[in-house]
């Protein structure tokens, strides 16, 4: 069968690559054409556009790049028509994907959505479009089933969280070897995960790095995004206690003692690696003012949302400052605090449904198509 997959971010590239591997296992004749990244390209198929060309962050930036976004939508429709897929598989990225889904549904193309748009956080009105334009929805967060089925009477299939697969199937890391290969010393590592987009990283790193001199017994290591070159990060590497490692986030989390993490998928990845973390976020003033008026969630991190309580500390906007980072990081380094947090991480993993999300989703997609 012919599959057309659209992922517009780094996390979608990860989950898309694991889904593609399972589709190829179950359908050896699969012809897959996709929008994604390096991981999906390594899995096989044909890359149409890299997510680096699609990543626009915040309301203001979307407006500024509206012409590019509309051109991408037009090109995507043309490419789908030329490919004539049996199904389009959307992976999150709702601003773009929902437009394509509406168009595809009118043409009678099967529309499957893997990893739901977070309409429970904002734009709940999108449920009308999802009901109309999406044939099958595969959800990865346990509370989403109640949201869709009980609140909105829309049947969905809970497949578990693919990050558990990604973490479980990772290449195992030997701490001593990893440190030697990347020029790290024997001190415990505090990992800095500042995000994957330039604007986001610039805001986050400048504040994260403000506390490095307060923890001389630890070494700070920046996790570089695979989509960005080393030259971008050089401006942040003017402290001898700060190191940089590109495209090795899982290896870094495997050896990390604690972490400062920008809100997003990485907060959940860090928890699954059992690394005590502080969740951080600081957006542009305009984007933040808009967001806080339309997003009504109690928490911003997936860890806290899934557990429905504050498991990890969130430092947002003005609270994200040197004083608070220093205080919260100090807590992460104390034995009792760490023990309690790690117990909560174990409970979190149980709620996420165990391994096998990618395999379950691939099986369901093929089942519905055949």
C-alpha positions as CSV (number, residue, x, y, z in Angstrom):
1,X,0.0,0.0,0.0
2,X,1.0,3.6,-0.4
3,X,1.3,5.7,2.7
4,X,1.7,9.5,2.9
5,X,3.0,10.7,6.3
6,X,3.2,14.3,7.5
7,X,5.3,15.2,10.6
8,X,6.3,18.8,11.1
9,X,8.6,18.7,14.2
10,X,11.5,16.8,15.7
11,X,9.2,14.8,18.0
12,X,7.0,13.8,15.0
13,X,10.2,12.7,13.2
14,X,11.0,10.4,16.0
15,X,7.6,8.9,16.3
16,X,7.1,8.8,12.5
17,X,10.4,6.8,12.1
18,X,9.3,4.2,14.6
19,X,5.9,3.9,13.0
20,X,7.5,3.6,9.5
21,X,9.7,0.7,10.8
22,X,6.6,-1.2,11.9
23,X,4.7,-0.5,8.7
24,X,7.6,-1.8,6.7
25,X,7.6,-5.0,8.9
26,X,3.9,-5.6,8.5
27,X,3.7,-4.5,4.8
28,X,7.0,-5.3,3.0
29,X,5.6,-3.7,-0.2
30,X,4.9,-0.4,1.6
31,X,5.6,2.7,-0.5
32,X,6.0,5.6,2.0
33,X,6.3,9.2,1.1
34,X,6.7,11.7,3.9
35,X,7.3,15.1,5.4
36,X,9.7,14.6,8.4
37,X,13.3,14.5,9.3
38,X,16.5,12.6,9.4
39,X,15.1,9.7,11.5
40,X,12.3,9.1,9.1
41,X,14.6,9.3,6.2
42,X,16.9,6.6,7.8
43,X,13.8,4.4,8.2
44,X,13.2,4.3,4.4
45,X,10.7,5.9,2.0
46,X,11.0,9.2,0.2
47,X,11.5,12.5,2.0
48,X,9.4,15.4,0.5
49,X,10.3,18.2,2.9
50,X,12.4,18.4,6.1
51,X,10.7,19.7,9.2
52,X,13.4,22.4,9.4
53,X,11.5,24.2,6.6
54,X,8.3,24.0,8.5
55,X,9.1,25.0,12.1
56,X,7.6,28.3,13.0
57,X,7.2,29.1,16.7
58,X,4.6,31.4,18.3
59,X,1.7,33.4,17.0
60,X,3.8,36.4,15.8
61,X,6.3,34.2,13.8
62,X,3.4,32.3,12.1
63,X,1.9,35.6,10.9
64,X,5.3,36.8,9.6
65,X,5.8,33.5,7.6
66,X,2.2,33.1,6.5
67,X,3.1,33.2,2.8
68,X,5.7,30.4,3.2
69,X,3.2,28.3,5.2
70,X,0.5,28.7,2.5
71,X,2.9,27.8,-0.2
72,X,3.8,24.6,1.7
73,X,0.2,23.7,2.0
74,X,-0.3,24.2,-1.8
75,X,2.8,22.1,-2.6
76,X,1.7,19.4,-0.2
77,X,-1.7,19.0,-1.9
78,X,0.0,18.8,-5.3
79,X,2.4,16.2,-4.1
80,X,-0.4,14.1,-2.6
81,X,-2.4,14.2,-5.8
82,X,0.7,13.1,-7.8
83,X,1.4,10.2,-5.3
84,X,-2.2,9.0,-4.9
85,X,-1.8,7.4,-1.5
86,X,-4.1,4.8,0.1
87,X,-4.0,6.8,3.3
88,X,-2.5,10.0,4.8
89,X,-1.1,9.6,8.3
90,X,-0.9,12.9,10.2
91,X,1.4,13.2,13.2
92,X,0.4,16.0,15.5
93,X,1.3,19.4,13.8
94,X,-2.3,20.4,13.7
95,X,-2.1,23.9,12.1
96,X,-0.9,22.4,8.9
97,X,-2.3,18.9,9.1
98,X,-5.9,19.8,9.8
99,X,-5.9,21.9,6.6
100,X,-4.7,19.0,4.6
101,X,-7.1,16.6,6.3
102,X,-10.1,18.7,5.4
103,X,-9.0,18.9,1.8
104,X,-8.1,15.1,1.6
105,X,-11.4,14.0,3.1
106,X,-13.4,15.8,0.4
107,X,-11.4,13.8,-2.2
108,X,-12.2,10.6,-0.4
109,X,-8.6,9.9,0.7
110,X,-8.4,7.9,4.0
111,X,-7.2,10.1,6.9
112,X,-5.6,8.6,10.0
113,X,-4.3,10.8,12.8
114,X,-1.5,9.5,15.0
115,X,-0.8,11.6,18.1
116,X,-3.7,13.9,18.6
117,X,-3.6,17.6,18.4
118,X,-3.7,18.9,21.9
119,X,-7.2,20.3,21.6
120,X,-7.7,19.6,25.3
121,X,-5.3,22.4,25.9
122,X,-6.6,25.0,23.5
123,X,-8.7,25.2,20.4
124,X,-11.2,22.7,21.7
125,X,-13.5,23.8,18.9
126,X,-11.2,21.8,16.5
127,X,-13.2,18.7,17.6
128,X,-15.8,19.6,14.9
129,X,-13.1,19.4,12.2
130,X,-11.6,16.3,13.6
131,X,-15.0,14.6,13.6
132,X,-15.6,15.7,10.0
133,X,-12.2,15.1,8.5
134,X,-10.4,12.3,10.5
135,X,-11.4,8.7,9.8
136,X,-9.3,7.2,12.7
137,X,-7.5,8.8,15.6
138,X,-4.7,7.0,17.6
139,X,-4.1,8.7,20.9
140,X,-1.0,8.4,23.2
141,X,-2.1,10.0,26.4
142,X,-4.5,8.2,28.7
143,X,-6.7,11.1,29.7
144,X,-7.4,11.9,26.0
145,X,-9.7,8.8,25.7
146,X,-12.1,10.3,28.3
147,X,-11.8,13.7,26.6
148,X,-12.7,12.5,23.2
149,X,-15.2,9.7,23.9
150,X,-17.0,10.9,27.0
151,X,-16.9,14.6,26.5
152,X,-17.1,14.7,22.7
153,X,-18.6,11.4,21.6
154,X,-15.8,10.7,19.2
155,X,-14.3,7.2,19.2
156,X,-10.5,7.0,19.5
157,X,-7.9,4.2,20.0
158,X,-5.4,4.5,22.9
159,X,-2.1,2.9,21.7
160,X,0.2,3.9,24.5
161,X,3.0,6.4,24.3
162,X,5.6,5.9,21.6
163,X,8.3,7.5,23.8
164,X,8.4,4.4,25.9
165,X,9.3,2.4,22.8
166,X,11.9,5.0,21.8
167,X,13.5,4.9,25.2
168,X,13.3,1.1,25.6
169,X,14.8,0.4,22.1
170,X,17.6,3.0,22.4
171,X,21.2,2.0,22.0
172,X,22.5,1.5,25.5
173,X,25.1,3.9,26.8
174,X,28.1,3.2,28.9
175,X,28.6,6.3,31.1
176,X,32.4,6.2,31.2
177,X,32.8,5.6,27.4
178,X,30.3,8.4,26.6
179,X,32.0,10.9,28.8
180,X,35.4,10.1,27.3
181,X,34.1,10.3,23.8
182,X,32.6,13.7,24.4
183,X,35.3,15.3,26.5
184,X,33.5,15.3,29.8
185,X,35.2,14.8,33.1
186,X,34.1,12.6,36.0
187,X,31.8,15.1,37.7
188,X,28.0,14.4,37.6
189,X,26.2,15.9,34.6
190,X,23.4,18.4,34.6
191,X,21.8,18.2,31.2
192,X,20.4,21.4,29.5
193,X,17.6,20.7,27.0
194,X,16.7,24.1,25.6
195,X,14.5,23.1,22.7
196,X,14.9,22.7,19.0
197,X,14.2,26.1,17.5
198,X,16.6,29.0,17.3
199,X,14.3,31.6,19.0
200,X,13.4,29.2,21.7
201,X,16.9,28.1,22.4
202,X,18.3,31.6,22.5
203,X,15.7,32.6,25.2
204,X,16.1,29.5,27.3
205,X,19.9,28.9,27.3
206,X,20.8,32.5,28.3
207,X,18.9,31.9,31.6
208,X,19.7,28.3,32.1
209,X,23.4,29.0,31.9
210,X,23.2,31.8,34.5
211,X,23.5,29.2,37.3
212,X,26.6,27.3,36.1
213,X,29.0,29.0,38.4
214,X,26.8,28.2,41.4
215,X,27.4,24.4,40.9
216,X,31.1,23.9,40.5
217,X,30.9,20.2,41.5
218,X,28.8,19.5,38.4
219,X,29.3,19.9,34.7
220,X,26.6,21.4,32.5
221,X,26.1,19.9,29.0
222,X,23.9,21.4,26.3
223,X,21.9,18.9,24.2
224,X,22.2,20.2,20.7
225,X,19.2,19.9,18.3
226,X,19.9,17.8,15.2
227,X,18.4,20.5,13.0
228,X,20.9,23.2,14.1
229,X,24.6,23.5,13.4
230,X,27.3,23.9,16.0
231,X,28.0,27.4,14.8
232,X,24.6,28.5,16.3
233,X,25.6,27.2,19.8
234,X,29.1,28.7,19.9
235,X,27.7,32.0,21.4
236,X,26.7,30.0,24.5
237,X,30.0,28.2,25.0
238,X,32.1,30.8,26.8
239,X,32.2,29.1,30.2
240,X,34.6,26.3,30.9
241,X,32.0,24.5,32.9
242,X,29.7,24.2,29.9
243,X,30.0,21.5,27.2
244,X,28.0,20.8,24.1
245,X,26.9,17.6,22.5
246,X,24.9,17.5,19.3
247,X,22.2,15.0,18.4
248,X,22.9,12.7,21.3
249,X,20.1,13.6,23.7
250,X,19.3,10.1,24.7
251,X,22.9,9.3,25.4
252,X,23.1,12.4,27.5
253,X,20.0,11.6,29.4
254,X,21.3,8.1,30.1
255,X,24.2,9.6,32.1
256,X,22.6,12.8,33.5
257,X,22.2,13.3,37.2
258,X,19.7,16.2,36.8
259,X,18.3,18.3,34.0
260,X,16.8,21.7,33.1
261,X,14.3,21.1,30.3
262,X,12.3,23.4,28.1
263,X,8.6,22.5,28.1
264,X,7.6,20.0,25.4
265,X,8.1,16.4,24.6
266,X,11.5,16.4,26.2
267,X,10.0,16.8,29.7
268,X,8.4,13.4,29.3
269,X,11.6,11.8,27.7
270,X,13.6,13.1,30.7
271,X,11.1,11.5,33.1
272,X,11.2,8.2,31.3
273,X,15.0,8.2,31.6
274,X,14.4,8.7,35.4
275,X,16.3,12.0,35.5
276,X,15.1,14.6,38.0
277,X,14.2,17.7,36.2
278,X,13.0,21.3,36.4
279,X,10.7,22.3,33.5
280,X,11.3,25.7,32.0
281,X,9.6,28.0,29.6
282,X,9.9,31.6,28.5
283,X,8.1,32.8,25.3
284,X,7.9,36.1,23.5
285,X,5.9,38.6,25.4
286,X,3.1,38.9,22.8
287,X,2.8,35.1,22.3
288,X,2.8,34.5,26.0
289,X,0.1,37.1,26.6
290,X,-2.1,35.5,23.9
291,X,-1.4,32.0,25.1
292,X,-2.2,32.5,28.8
293,X,-5.6,33.9,27.8
294,X,-6.6,30.9,25.7
295,X,-4.9,28.0,27.4
296,X,-6.6,26.9,30.6
297,X,-4.5,24.0,31.7
298,X,-3.1,23.8,35.2
299,X,0.3,22.6,34.0
300,X,2.4,23.0,30.9
301,X,4.6,19.8,31.2
302,X,3.3,16.4,30.0
303,X,4.6,14.8,33.2
304,X,2.3,16.9,35.4
305,X,-0.6,16.8,33.0
306,X,-0.6,13.0,32.9
307,X,-0.2,12.7,36.7
308,X,-2.7,15.5,37.2
309,X,-0.5,17.0,39.9
310,X,2.8,18.9,40.2
311,X,5.4,16.1,40.1
312,X,8.1,18.3,38.5
313,X,8.6,22.0,39.2
314,X,7.5,24.4,36.4
315,X,9.3,27.7,36.0
316,X,7.3,29.8,33.5
317,X,7.9,33.2,32.0
318,X,9.0,35.6,34.9
319,X,9.4,32.7,37.3
320,X,12.1,31.4,35.0
321,X,15.0,33.3,36.5
322,X,18.4,32.7,38.0
323,X,17.2,32.7,41.6
324,X,14.4,30.1,41.1
325,X,16.5,27.9,38.9
326,X,19.3,27.8,41.5
327,X,16.8,26.9,44.3
328,X,15.0,24.2,42.3
329,X,18.1,22.7,41.0
330,X,19.5,22.5,44.5
331,X,16.4,20.5,45.5
332,X,17.0,18.0,42.7
333,X,20.4,17.2,44.0
334,X,19.2,16.2,47.5
335,X,18.7,12.4,48.1
336,X,15.2,12.5,49.6
337,X,13.7,14.8,47.0
338,X,15.2,12.6,44.3
339,X,13.8,9.3,45.8
340,X,10.3,10.7,45.9
341,X,10.5,12.1,42.4
342,X,11.7,8.8,41.0
343,X,8.8,7.0,42.6
344,X,6.4,9.3,40.8
345,X,8.3,8.6,37.5
346,X,7.6,4.9,37.9
347,X,3.9,5.6,38.4
348,X,3.9,7.8,35.3
349,X,5.3,5.1,33.2
350,X,2.6,2.7,34.3
351,X,-0.1,5.1,33.3
352,X,1.4,5.4,29.8
353,X,0.5,1.9,28.9
354,X,3.9,0.1,28.4
355,X,5.8,-0.6,25.3
356,X,4.4,-1.3,21.8
357,X,2.7,1.9,20.7
358,X,4.3,2.0,17.2
359,X,3.5,-1.6,16.6
360,X,-0.1,-1.3,17.7
361,X,-0.7,1.8,15.6
362,X,0.8,0.2,12.5
363,X,-1.4,-2.9,13.0
364,X,-4.5,-0.8,13.4
365,X,-3.8,1.3,10.3
366,X,-3.3,-1.7,8.2
367,X,-6.4,-3.4,9.7
368,X,-8.6,-0.4,8.9
369,X,-7.2,-0.2,5.4
370,X,-7.8,-3.9,4.6
